[in-house]
C-alpha cells in the first residue's frame, strides 16, 4: 500500500509558514503574562521579553538544525524515532497527544474575551463553534487553512501595531531605571524571563510541516529564528507601554487590556480586543490544527497505530480521521467544563517536558548522518549544537516543572498513570515494530538521497 504521506500536497511557501509560525507564537501569553511579569520585575519586563526570546532560541534552534538537514513530515516524531529509537519516538508522541488538551484552552480563552465584550455570550457554545470552524477549515486543505491563517495574522499584527503606535508617545521613560526595572531583584527578573518563555515559544512546530513546504531546508530554520526574534521584539515594545503608561502598582499582575483601555479610543480598543486578543487565540488554534496530526500520521505508517487512522483524503490532502481525533480531544474539556487553569498548566507543562526528547535528538544528527548535516543550509559546529541543546533542555525542564508543580495531586497522579500506561503500550507493541530507522520520508531512505537540500521527505 502506498504511503499516505504521498497524498499530502506540497503547497506551503515561506509566507504561509511565516504566518503559521507567528500565529502559533502570538497567543494569550502576551495579554495575560505581561502584567504578571511586571509584578515580578517592574519595568524590567521589556528586557525580560528580549532575553526570553533569546532563551527560546536555545530551545528551538536544535529543531531548526534538524529541519534544515532533514525536512520531513511529522518532524519532531521522526527525528526522535529515527535519531534515538522507535520506542522513544512513540513514547514522546503519547506525551504529545496528552498535551493537545491546549486546543480547548485556546477556544475557551477566546470565548472569555467575547464575554468581556458581550457579558451574556454563551461561553461553551462559542468555544465549541470556534473549534469546529477551524476543524473544518483544516479538513478542506492545509493551503486553505494557511490562507485563513495569513489573513488573521495580518489583522492580529495590525491590532498589536495600533497598540504600540498609540502607546509609545504616552510612555514615561523615567520608570526605566535600575531601581524600578528590578523590583524583585535578579531572582524576580529571571523568574519573569522564564515565565515569559511561555509567550515567546512555539515556532518549532513548523518542523512538522516539512513534507508540505516548497523549500523546507531553507524555510524551516529561517522561519523559526526570524519569527521567534521578531515577535519577541514586538512583545518588548508592548511591554514598554504596559509598564510605562500607568504607575507600576496599577498594572502589576493585571491584564494588558487595562492599559489598552487607557491609551486607545473606544473604537480602537474594541479593534484591539477583537483583532488582537481574540485573533491571537484564533490564530494559535488554527495553526495548531494545521500541524498537530503529522507525527501521528507517520506513526500509523510505522505500525504503532492502525494505518487506517492515518489515512489522507486524496481530494483535500488532509488526514481527516486524525483531525477528527484531535477535534474530539479539544471538544471534551469544553463540554465537560474542565478548568481553564488545569487545561493550560497540564497541556503546556507536558508539552514542554516532552520536548526535551526531540531537542536531545539533535545531538545524534552530526554523528549518524554527517553528510546530510554538512550539506544543510543551516547548521552549527557539533560542539556548539550540543551546548545549545543542553541549555535548551535545562530551560524546558525549568518551565515544565514550574507549570506541572502548580497542579493538584489528583491531576499529577492521573498524569503519572497515563505515562505508565503509555510506557507499557510502547514496550508491548514495540516488539512488533520493524520500520527502518533510516527512513525519514516516503520515496527513499536518507542515505540514498543525493542532494539533501532538496525537499527530503517530500
N, C-alpha and C positions, 0 to 999 in steps of 0.2 A: 504494500500500500504506500502510495506517495506521501511524503511528509506534509502535514497540514501547514507547516511553515511556508511551503512554497506557494500557498494561496494568499499570503499576505502581500499587500501592494506597496511597492517602493515609491512613495509619493511625497515624503516629507523633505522639504528643503530647509535651509538654515533659518529662514524667517519663521517657519512652522515650529521648529524645535525650540527656538528662542522664546516664542510665545508660550509654549507648553512649560518651559522651564521657569519663566517669570511668573506664570500663573500658579505653578506649584510652590514657588518660594513665597510669594506675597499672599499670606493668608491672614487669619485673625491675630497672629502673633504681634504684629506691629501695633495693632489697635489696642490689644489687651495688656501686652507686656511692657510697653514703653513707660507707663505710669508706675508699674511695679519696680522697674529698674531705676526710675528716678527716686523712688523711696529708698533704694539701696545705696545709690551713689550720687544723688543730686544732679547737677548739671553735667556731671561726667558721663551721662548717658549717651551723648553724641560720640565721644571717644570709645565708649563701650561697644557701640554698634560697629564701628570701624574695626576694632580689634576682634570682635565676634566674627565678622566676615572673614578676616584673615585666619582665625582658628578653624572656621568652617572649611576653608580651603584644604587644611590638613586632612579633613575627613572625606573630601570629595576628589582630590587630585589622584589618589590611587585608583579610583573608579575611572577617572578621565584617562589615565595611562592605559588601563586595560581596554577601555572602549576605543582608544585610538589604535592600539595594536591589533585588537581582535574585535571589531564591531560586529555585534550579533544580536539576534532576538533573545529577549529574556536574559540580558547581560549578567545581572547580579547572580542569578541561579546558575547560569552556565559557567561563569568564572569560578564560582565556589565549587561546583561539582566536578569541573574538569581540572582545575589547578590544585584543589585539595583532595577531595574524594567524592564519589557519587552519594555516599551516605551523609556526609557533612552537608553537601549541597541540598539534599531534600530536607534534612533536619532544619537548615536555615529557612527553607521555603515554608515549613509548617509554622515557624515563628512569624514569618512574613504574613501568612494568611490571618493569624490572630490579630496582627497589628492593623488590619484593614477595618477594624471597628471604627477607625477615624473617618470613614466615609460618612457615618451617621453624624459625627461631630461637626463636619462642615455644613451639612444640611440643617441640623438643629440650630447651630450658631447663626446661620443665615436667617432662619425663621425668627430667632430672638431679635435680630436687628429690624426685621419687618415689624415686630411687635413694638419696637421703640418708636416707630412712626405711626403705626396703627395698633393701638393697645389691645383691641379686641380680636385681632387676627388669630386664627386657629394655628397654634404652633406645629402640632403633629402633621396636620394636613399640608401646610406649606413645605415643611421639611420633606414629606413624602413626595409631593409633586415636583420639587426641585430635583431630588434624586432620580425620579422617573424620567424627567425631561432629558437629563444628561445621559442616563442609561440608553434612551432611545437614540440620542444624537451619536453616541459611540457605537451603537448597534448598526447604524446605517453606513458606517465607514470612518476610519481614522482621519481621512482627509477632510470630511465634513466636520468632524469634531474639532480638528485643528483650525479650521476656518472660524468656527464659533469661538474657539479659544482666542484666536488672534483679534477678533472684533472686541471681545470682552476685555482683553488685556489693554487694548488701546484706550477704552473708556476708563479702565482702572488707573492706568498711568496718568491720564488727563486729570482725573479726580485728585490723585496724590500731588500732581504738579500744581493744581489750583491751591491746595492746602499750603504748599511751600511758597508759592508766589505771593499769596495774600499774607502769609505769616511772617516771612523773613523781615519785612520792614517794621514789624511790631516787636521784634526781639530786643530784649535788654541784654546786651552783650557783657555788661558788667558782672553778671552772675557767673560767667565762665572764668572763675579764678580758682586757685588751688584749694581754698577753704570750702567753696561750695561745689567743686567738682568731685570731691572725695569725702562726702559727708559720712559715709560708713567706713572710712579708711580704705586701705588697699584690699582688705578682705571683702568688704562690701562691693568694691569696684569689680573684682574678679568674679564674685558671685553673680553680679549683673551681666558680665560678659558671658558666663556660662548659661544663664537664663535666656539671654537674647539669641544664643545659637539656635534655639528652637525656631526663631523667626527668620534666621538667615540661611538655614539649610533647605535642602530639597532638590537642588539641581542635578544630583547624581542619578535621579530616576530616568534621565534621558538615555542612559545606557541600556535601558530596557527596550528602546525603540530602534536599535541599530539596524535591524532587518527591514525596517520600513523607511530608512533615510536614503537620500540620493548620494550623499557624500559623508558617510558616518565617521570615517577615520579622521577627518578634519573637524566636522561639526560637533562631535561629542565633546572633545576637550575644550574647543573654542566656546561652546555654549555654557558648559559647566563653570568655567573660570570667569568669563565675562559677566554672566548673569549674577553669579554669587557676589562679585565685587560691585557691580553696578547697582544692584538692589540694596546692598549694604550701604553704599554712599547715599542713595535716596533716603534710606531709613535714618541716616545720620542727620540729614537736613531736617527731616520731620521731627526728630528727637530734639534738635536745637530749638525749634519752635515750641515744642511741648514743654521744655524746661525754661525757656527764656521769655515767654509772654506773660504768664501769670506767676505769682510767687511760688517757690518750690513747694511750700507746705500745702498749697491749694491744688497741686497737680500730682503729688506723690500718691502712688497706689490707686490712681483713678484712670478711667479710660481716656483715650485720645479724643473722644467725642466732646469732652468738656472744653478743650482748647479750641476745637473746630467751631463750636457754637459761639465762642468769644470773638474769633477773628473773621468769620465768614458771614456775609449777608445770608438771610434765611434761604433764598433760592439755591445759593451755592452750598450752603450747609446740607440741604436735602440732597443735592447732587453728590456731595462728598459721602454722605451716608449710604446712598444707593450705589453710585459708581465706584466708591472707594471701599467702604466696609463690606457691603453685600457682595460686590463683584470680586473682592479679594477672596471670599469664601467660595463663590461660584466657580471662579477660575481654577482654584485648587481642586475642587470636586471634579470638574470636567477633566482637568489634566490627569488626575489620578486614574479615572476610568479609562483613559487612553493608553496607559502603560501597565496597569495592575495585573492584567491577565497573562502577560507574555511569559513569565517564568513558569507558571503552572502549565501553560500550553506545551512548553518544551519538556517538562517533567512527565506529561502524559505520553509524549513521544518516547521518552526514555523507559517507560513502563512502570513508573511509580503509581500512576493512577490510570483508570480506563482511557484508552486512546479516544473513544467516542466523546469523552468530556471535553477534549481539546480541539474538537472539530472546528474548522474555519469555514464560514459561509463563503462560497465561491463568488457570489454576486457582490457582496459588500466587502469581502476580505477581512471579516472580523470574527473572533471566536465567540459565537453567540451564547453557547452554553456556559462558558466561563464568565462572560459578562453578566449573565443572569445569576450565576452563583454569587458574585460579588455584590450584585444589586440586592439579593436577599440578605447577605451579611450586613449591608448598610441599612436595610429596612427593619430588621429585627430590633435593634436598640431604639429605633424611632417609635415603633408601635408598642413596645413594652415599657417605654418611659424610663429607660436606663439613664442614670445621672450623667450629665454632660462632663462633670469633673472626672468621673470614673472612666468614661469613654476616652477622654483626651489623655489622661495620665497613663492608663493601661496601654492603649494603642500606640501612643508616641513612645512611651518607655520601652515597650517590647521592640518596636522598630529600631530604636537607637542601639539597644543592646545587641540585637540580632545582626545589625550591620557591621559589627566588629569582625564578623566572619568573612564577608566578601572583601572588606578592606585588607584583612590579613592575607587573603589570597593573592593580592598584588605582589607580595614578596616572592612568590613562586614563578611569576611570569618570566623574568630575565633568565632564570636557571632552566626552566623547562622548555621555553621557546625563544631562545636568544635571537634567532633570525627574524622573527616577527617583531620582537621588541626593538631591535636595532633599526628596522625599516619603518617603524611607526612615525607618523607626522609629529606626535607629541610623546616625549619620553624624558626621563630623568636618569642620571647615573644611578646604578643599583643601590649604592650606599645611601645616596640622598633619598631615593624612593623608600628604602627601609626606614629611615629616620622619620620621614613624613608619615608612614604607615603607623609606626608605634606611637607617635604623638596623636594621630587621629584616633587610634584605639583608646588611648587614655581619655581623650575628650568625650568620645562616645560613651564610655563606661560612666564617666562622671555625670553626664547629662541624663543617661538612662537610669542610673541609681537615684538621682535627685527626684525623678518622676515616680519611679516604682515605690520608693520608700514612703511616698505620700498616700499610698493605697491602704485600705483596711486589711486586716489579717485574713478574713474570708476570701477576699479577691486575690490576695497573694497566694493562698493555699490552692485556690482554684486554678490559678495560672501554673503553679508547680505541677499540679495533677495533669493539666493539659500537656506540659512539656514532657513529663514522664511517659504519657501515652504516645506522644509523637515519637519519642526516642524508641519505644517498644515497636511501633509500627515500622520505623526505619530499619531496625535490626531484623525484623521478621521478613519484610518484603525485600529488603536489600540483598538477601541471599539469592534472589531470582534476577536481580538487575545485571544485565550483561552489556550495557551500552559502552561504546568505545570512548574512553576518557579524552581522546584526542579530537573528538568530533565537536566542533563548535558551531556548525551551521549546515543546512542542507546543501547538497551538491558537492560535498567533498570533505576531506579531513584537513585540518590546518597545515599538516606537514606536506600536503600535496599542492597547496596553493602557491603559485609562483610569485604573485605580487600582492603582498598583504595589505597594501594601501588601497586596494580596490574592493570595496564592498564585501568584505569577508562575512560569511554567514548570511548573504543576501541572495 
